[in-house]
Amino acid sequence: MLPSALRLIGWLALLSLALPALAAPQPQAFSARYHLQVDGWPDADIRHRLRHEGGTWQSEMRTELPGAWGREWGRFRVAEDGVRALHYAAGYSLLGIQRGYSLDRRDLGALPDRQSALVALARRVIDNACARDCPLRYRDHKGREEVLHYRVLGRDALSLPLGRFERVRVALTDPAEADRRLVLDLDARRPGLLLAMEYHRDGQRRSRLTLTALAEP
């Protein structure tokens, strides 16, 4: 279950853009919990926190299961020319076998890590819709450059048990895996907050994530 959840976290925390967004909304601190359902695996919860510390932001996701856990976080700054990643780290444990990764500013260069990229992507699509496949680049947990394509599907209201939210729906695909598609419902008021997510493969939905708790300072 853990590898599937962490892979989805990686898909979630996608990418940023090379071009700056004009008048993009500023992040807002929040603490959220998502419920993740993956075909063939027990359900899991993912905790997501975005907080502001001394002029920089930190985004963190973590999940825990019996005998396994995973956590990754990224620190970044929001400047006039967009989101600038400063540091990324991740740690995973499965049946006692642990792995850790860390990327500093030199490793990241001009590209975002997986956590800061989710905020940067949201800021871009909230005010600048892209109806065609737009290339996005980011660095994975090992510092390798990855590319996904995104396009905005629409903007409307989404009703959840927590209330009614304004969402921007975005589809992401991997050019090398045309049979796979990720659909994100992003909060139009809080860049980085996920309202829902669906992962499709071979024309079928394989997993689903839903926002189940939200708190703001």
C-alpha positions in Angstrom: 0.0 0.0 0.0 2.8 2.4 0.9 4.5 2.5 -2.5 1.2 3.2 -4.2 0.3 6.0 -1.8 3.8 7.5 -2.1 3.7 7.3 -5.9 0.4 9.1 -5.8 1.9 11.8 -3.6 4.6 12.2 -6.2 1.9 12.6 -8.9 0.1 15.0 -6.6 3.0 17.3 -5.9 3.6 17.9 -9.5 5.3 20.7 -11.2 5.8 24.3 -11.7 6.1 26.5 -14.8 9.1 28.2 -16.3 7.0 31.3 -16.9 5.7 33.5 -14.0 2.0 33.9 -13.4 0.6 37.4 -13.4 -1.2 38.5 -10.2 -1.3 34.9 -9.0 -3.0 34.3 -5.7 -0.8 34.0 -2.6 -0.6 30.8 -0.6 -2.6 30.5 2.7 -1.6 28.3 5.6 -3.7 25.2 6.2 -3.7 21.8 7.7 -5.7 19.1 5.7 -6.3 15.4 5.7 -7.1 13.3 2.6 -8.7 9.9 2.4 -7.0 7.7 -0.3 -8.6 4.7 -1.9 -6.5 2.4 -4.1 -7.9 -0.6 -5.9 -6.6 -3.8 -4.2 -5.2 -2.0 -1.1 -6.6 -0.9 2.2 -7.6 2.7 2.5 -5.2 5.2 3.9 -5.1 8.8 5.1 -2.6 11.4 4.0 -1.9 14.5 6.1 -1.0 17.7 4.3 0.2 20.9 6.0 1.3 24.2 4.5 2.8 26.8 6.8 4.6 30.1 6.7 7.9 30.4 8.6 10.2 33.5 8.5 9.5 34.6 4.9 9.5 31.1 3.5 6.8 28.4 3.1 6.9 24.7 3.9 4.6 22.1 2.5 4.6 18.6 4.0 2.7 15.4 3.3 2.8 12.2 5.4 1.1 8.9 5.6 1.3 6.0 8.0 0.3 2.3 7.8 1.1 -0.7 9.9 4.7 -1.5 9.4 5.2 1.4 7.0 5.3 5.2 6.8 6.2 7.9 4.3 6.9 11.7 4.6 8.2 14.4 2.2 8.4 18.1 2.6 9.6 21.1 0.6 10.6 24.6 1.6 10.1 27.4 -0.9 9.8 31.2 -1.4 7.1 33.0 -3.3 8.7 35.8 -5.3 7.5 38.2 -8.0 8.7 35.8 -10.7 7.0 32.8 -9.2 7.8 30.0 -6.7 11.4 29.3 -6.0 12.2 25.9 -4.3 14.9 26.1 -1.6 15.1 22.6 -0.1 13.4 19.2 -0.4 13.6 16.1 1.8 11.8 12.7 1.9 11.9 9.6 4.1 10.2 6.3 3.7 10.1 3.1 5.7 8.7 -0.3 4.7 9.0 -3.3 7.0 12.0 -1.7 8.7 13.8 -0.8 5.5 14.3 2.9 5.3 15.2 5.3 2.5 16.0 9.0 2.7 16.5 11.7 0.1 17.5 15.4 0.2 17.8 18.1 -2.4 19.3 21.5 -1.8 19.1 24.7 -3.9 22.0 23.5 -6.1 20.4 20.2 -6.8 17.0 21.9 -7.6 18.3 24.7 -9.8 15.5 26.6 -11.4 13.0 23.6 -11.1 10.6 23.0 -8.3 10.5 19.9 -6.1 7.4 17.8 -5.8 6.0 19.7 -2.9 6.6 23.3 -3.9 5.4 22.4 -7.4 1.9 21.7 -6.3 1.6 25.3 -5.0 3.2 26.7 -8.2 0.9 24.7 -10.4 -2.2 25.9 -8.5 -1.1 29.5 -8.8 -0.6 29.2 -12.5 -4.0 27.5 -13.4 -6.2 29.5 -11.0 -5.8 32.6 -13.2 -4.3 31.3 -16.4 -6.2 28.5 -18.0 -4.5 26.2 -20.4 -6.9 24.2 -22.6 -4.2 22.3 -24.4 -1.3 20.1 -23.3 1.2 22.4 -21.6 4.6 20.9 -20.7 5.7 21.2 -17.0 9.1 20.3 -15.5 10.1 19.4 -12.0 12.6 17.3 -10.1 11.6 14.0 -8.5 12.8 12.8 -5.1 16.2 11.8 -6.5 16.8 15.1 -8.3 16.0 13.8 -11.8 14.2 16.1 -14.2 10.7 14.9 -15.1 8.1 16.3 -17.5 4.3 16.1 -17.4 1.6 17.7 -19.5 -1.3 19.5 -18.1 -4.5 21.2 -19.3 -7.3 23.0 -17.4 -10.7 21.2 -17.8 -12.9 23.9 -16.2 -13.8 25.9 -13.1 -16.9 25.4 -11.1 -18.3 24.7 -7.6 -17.7 21.4 -5.8 -19.8 20.2 -2.8 -18.0 18.1 -0.2 -19.2 17.1 3.3 -16.9 19.9 4.6 -18.8 22.5 2.5 -18.9 24.1 -0.9 -15.6 25.0 -2.6 -14.6 26.8 -5.8 -12.4 24.4 -7.8 -10.2 24.3 -10.8 -10.1 20.9 -12.5 -6.8 20.0 -14.1 -5.7 16.9 -16.1 -2.1 15.7 -16.1 -0.5 13.1 -18.3 2.9 11.6 -18.8 4.0 11.8 -22.4 5.7 8.4 -22.0 2.6 6.7 -20.6 -0.5 7.8 -22.6 -2.8 5.2 -20.9 -2.4 7.0 -17.5 -4.1 10.2 -16.5 -4.4 12.1 -13.2 -7.3 14.6 -12.6 -6.8 17.1 -9.8 -9.5 19.3 -8.2 -7.6 22.3 -6.9 -9.0 24.9 -4.5 -9.3 28.2 -6.3 -8.8 30.2 -3.1 -5.9 28.2 -1.4 -3.1 27.3 -3.8 -1.8 23.9 -2.9 -4.9 22.5 -1.3 -6.4 19.4 -3.0 -10.1 18.9 -3.0 -10.1 15.6 -4.8 -8.0 13.5 -7.1 -8.6 10.6 -9.5 -6.0 8.4 -11.1 -7.0 6.6 -14.3 -5.2 3.8 -16.1 -6.3 1.8 -19.2 -9.5 3.8 -19.2 -10.5 2.8 -15.6 -10.3 4.7 -12.3 -7.6 3.0 -10.2 -7.6 5.3 -7.2 -9.4 8.3 -5.6 -8.4 10.9 -3.0 -10.9 13.1 -1.2 -10.4 16.0 1.3 -11.9 15.0 4.6 -10.6 17.6 7.1 -9.4 21.2 6.8 -8.2 23.7 9.4 -6.8 27.2 9.0 -4.8 29.2 11.5 
